[in-house]
Amino acid sequence: MIERTVLEIQQHRFWSWQRGRSVTPRSQLRETDLLMLAVEECRVRRLPLIPTAIWRRIVHLLSQVGDGYTTRLGIDRSVDRSSELLFEAQAALMKAEVDRRRPRRDKIISLFR
């Protein structure tokens, strides 16, 4: 009985950890906000190119969002182009979050005719 309880606790810990790390439009929106702050910091510091660590994170996020953002970004590490595509990705993620939370209309089967 104790072994079963220990296994259930381990399972619960595993799945609660997985829930926190799952990729949702909301978590991606949070990440785009952080990346936008970093890009704006580059703009304030008048850096011509985005640093590599931030750039890799931007490319990874845009590839998760889809719609060919990474192909449109290409190898251009400029601050203006990156912020423009992050804004577009944020708009797509906001729409995806609204669609995800909107209740679906399933086909209603009539019980009585």
Sequence and secondary structure as in RCSB ss.txt:
>XXXX:A:sequence
MIERTVLEIQQHRFWSWQRGRSVTPRSQLRETDLLMLAVEECRVRRLPLIPTAIWRRIVHLLSQVGDGYTTRLGI
DRSVDRSSELLFEAQAALMKAEVDRRRPRRDKIISLFR
>XXXX:A:secstr
 HHHHHHHHHHHHHHHHHHHH   HHHHHHHHHHHHHHHHHHHHTT SB  HHHHHHHHHHHHHH TTHHHHHTT
  BHHHHHHHHHHHHHHHHHHHHHHHS        S  
